């Protein structure tokens, strides 16, 4: 998603926001600029003035910062692609899928093919289109390099019902995360609003400055195992579902998810605290991780038609499980695991 940032000078003072965008981006029509402004949302794109949504008629002031994130182009036909899927459950209303690490959920600029949606369309042509042509059946998403469980709706009724469960926090999503260091808590709730990073607009961040846009974000964290002072296995339960929420919150409490280059999770093992043979073994396992050590292992919701409670579990992918198993073996043997 292309991002353009403008700081308003005296030349543009008093100019309408939509007219300004057309002037500085001549390839954009006024109607398209107005659409971008009015439909601004996280993950889609749009226009922010001083990190806040605005109106096409807003009159610019000297010093205003205008951020334009060019949204995805108009929907195009998504083609079915014969990509293997791990389907845990399927009926006439929905599918539950264990998404592979490295797979994007739906087509977007730069990733038009090879997504979970392309794969699902090859499996079935019965997907709800109530969520839009580019995201058929998608109830919720996982980051590209986060593996695990998600539910896909086949019918409009199922999509609306499942999305309502998500919004009212009736759908339960739990993750396993291997993080750096050892938290001081056994259980905690990280309650810290998340918004676009004020400087790096491709990242998210905890926003504590009221001048910048942010949305409520809450993550329940529980320590499952401590591995010395080096690593901890956490269970993370989402109360809200913001972009990169678990990764941002773990970084915020200074325990970033292992293998996450965006939020500080790529670190080197300390030379003095780890014996040479153990360090070499762990370094090999860390190098095998294809992304962050974060896996959506549990998903629970009510069936949108029958009302039956459904609960699904999936083990982490092999590289993450190998790391956890090695940590358990190493630290049990040296008497440091709790």
N, C-alpha and C positions, 0 to 999 in steps of 0.2 A: 504494500500500500504506500504510494508516494505521499510524502509530507512536505508542505511548503509553509514557511513561517515568515510573517511580515510584521514589522514594527511601524506603527502609524506616525507619520511626520506631518508637518503643517500643510503640506501639499494635499493630503487626503482628509484633513480635518473637516467634519461635517458631511462627508460623503456617505451615501447609503452603503451598507455592507455588501448587498448583492451587486451593486454597480461597481464597487471597488474590486470585487473578485473578478468580474468580467474584464475590467481594465487591466489588472495585473496578470490575468490568465486569459488572453484573447481567444483561446480555443474553446472557452466556456460560454455558453449562452446564459442570459439572465434567468431564464426559467430553470435551467439546470442548477445554477448557483443557488437559487431560492430553494430548490429541492434538497440540495446538500445541507443547507442551513437548517431547514425544517425537520429533516430526518436524521440529524446528527445523533449518533449513538456509539457506544464502545463496541469495537469489533467490526463495525460497518464503515465508519468514517464520518466525514462531515466537516463542520466549521465550528471552531471555538474562539470566543473573544475573551481574553484574560482567563482562559481555562473554564469558561462557562458557555452554555448554549445561548443562542441569541435569536434575533428575528431578522428577516431580510431587510426590514426598514430601519434597523439600528443605525444611528448616526455615529460615525467614528470620531474618536477623540485622540488627541496627540498622546502618544505613549502606549495606546492600546496594542496588545499583541494578538494578532490574528493567525490562528493555526488552521490550515486547510489540509485535511487528509482526504485525498481523492478516493472516493468509495469504489467498490468493485463495479465493473462495467455492467451493462444491462444483462440480465440472465440469458444464458445460452443453453442449448440442449445438452443435457448431461448424458453421456453414453454409458451403457452397461460395460463393465470390464470384468473378465473372469479372474478375479483375485481371490485367493483362499480366505475364508472367514471362519472364525471359531464361534459357532452359534450354540449357546447354552440352552436356549428355550425359544420356541416359536409356536404361535397359533394364528388364528385369522386376524387378530388385532395388533400383534406386536412381535418383536424379536428382541432377545437379550444377547448381546455380542460381547465377547472378550476381545477388545481392540488390541492389535499388535502395536508394540512400540515402533515409532517411525512412520506410522500411518496418519495422514491428515483426515479429519472427519468428513469435511465437505469441500467441494471445489471453491477456490478463491484465486485472486490474481497471483500468478506465479506457480499455482498448483492446480491446473485444470483437470488433471487426470490422476489415477492411482489412489483415489480417496476411498474412504469407507462407503460413501454414498454410491460411487461407481460400482463397487463390489456388491453392495446390497441390491442394486438395480439389476445386476446379472443374476442374482439369486431369486428375486421376485419383482414383478412389475406392479405389485400392490403396495404402494407407499402413499401416505397422506401428503398432499401438496398444500395443505393449509398453512404450512410454515414458510412457503415461498418456493419458487422453482429451483433455487440453488441449494435448498436445504430440505429436500423432501423427507418427511418422517422424523427429522432430528428433534429430539426432546431436550437434550443437553449434550455438551461436548467435552472432550478431553484434549489437552495439548498434544501436539504431534508426538513428542517424546515421552508422554505419559501413557502407560498401558492400562488396560483394565476394562471394567464393565460399564456398558451404557445400554440404554433401551431405545429402540427405534419403533415408531408408530406406523402401522399399516393403514389405519383409517383416520379420518378427521376427528371422529368422536374420541378415539384413543389418544390422539395427539393433544386435544384440548384438555382431556381429563388428566393426562400425565403431566402436562405443563402446569396445570392448576395444583397438582400435588407438589410439584417442584417449588412453585411460588409460595405455597402455604407451609413449606418445610415438612410435609408429610412423607415425601420421598427421602429415604435415608441413604446417604452415600459415605462410605468409609474407605480410607486409603491407608496403605502402608508406605512409610517413608524412612529411608536411612539418612540421617542427618549428621553433620559434623559436630563433635563436642558432646557434652553431657549437660542437659538442661538441669536447672536447680529444682524444678517442679516434678511431681509425679503425674499430675493432671492440671491442665490450665485451659482457659479460654482466651484466645487472642482476639481482642475486640479493637480493631484498628482499621479505619476507612481506607479504601484503595481507589486510586485514580491513575491517570496517565502521569508518568514521570515528568516533572516540570522541565527537565532538560532533554532527556532522551525519550522522545515520544513513541519509540517502539517498545519501551518497557513500561511496566506498571510499578507503582510504589505506594507505600503507606503515606498518605497525605494528611499532615497535621496543621497545615497553613490554610485558614479559611478562605484565602484568596484563590485557592486552586480547587477545581472540581474533584469531588470524591464521593464514593458511595459506601454505605455501611457494609462492613465485612467482618464476619465472625467465624473462627475456626476453633473447634474443640480438639485439644491435643492430649494424648495419653502416652506415657512412657511404657513400652512393652519390654524392652531389654536395654541395658546399658553395657557397652563394650569398652571397659576401662574409661579413659578420659577422651578416647578418640572418636567413637561413634555411638549413636543411639538409634534404636528402632522405635519409631513413633507410629501410633495410630492417629490419623487425622479425620475428624468428622466435620463435614461442611454444614454450617447453619445458613450460610449464604453461598452464592456461586459466582464470584467475580473472576475476571480473567486472571489466570496465574495465581489464584488466591493462596493456595497452600505454599507455593514456592516463595511468594512475597512475604507471607507471614513468618515462615521459618527463617528467612533472611533477616527479617525485622527483629527477631529475638536472638539474632546472632548464631543461629544454628541452621545454615543453609542446607538444602537437600544435596546430597552427594551427587556429583556428576552434572550439576546444573551450572553451565557457564554464564548464563545471563544474570543470575542472582548470587554469584559468589561461591558456588558449590564446587568449583574446580580448584582443589587445594593439594599441596604436597604433604605427604606424611612426614611428621617430625623425625629428624635424623637420630636424635639422642634417645627418644622415648620408646622406640620400637627396635627390637633386635633385627639384625640384618636379614636373616632368613625369613622372618615374619613380614618384614617390610617388603621384601621382594615378592612374596606371595600375594600380599594385599595389593601392591602396585599392579601386578598382572591382572587381578580381578577387577580393579578400578578401570584399567584400560579397556577391559572387555565390555564395560557398560556402554550401550549405544546411546544413552541419554540419561536424564536424571533418574535416580533410584526412587521413583514414585509410581505407585500402582494402585488403581481403584479396585480393591479386592472384594468389596461387599456392596450390594445394591438391594434395597428393599422398597417395595411399593405395593399399592393395592391394584389388582387387576381392574382396568377401566370398565369392563362389562360385567364380570362375574362378582366383583367385590372381594375376591379371594386375596388374602395377604400372600405376597410372593417375596422370596428372599434368595439371593444368588451369591455364590462365593467363587473366586478364581485365584489360584496361586500366582505369585509374581512370575515374570518371565525368567528363563533359566539364568542369565547373567546376574540378575538381582538376587535370585534365590541362592546362587552359588556364593555370592558375597556374604549374605546373611548366614548361611551354613558355615562358612569359613570363620566368620567372626564368632559364632557360637562355639565352634570347636576350639579356636585359639584361646578365647578368654575364659572358657570353662576350664581348660587345661591349666591356665596360669592363675585360676582362682579369682578372676576379676569381674566375671559376669554376675549380674544380679538378676 
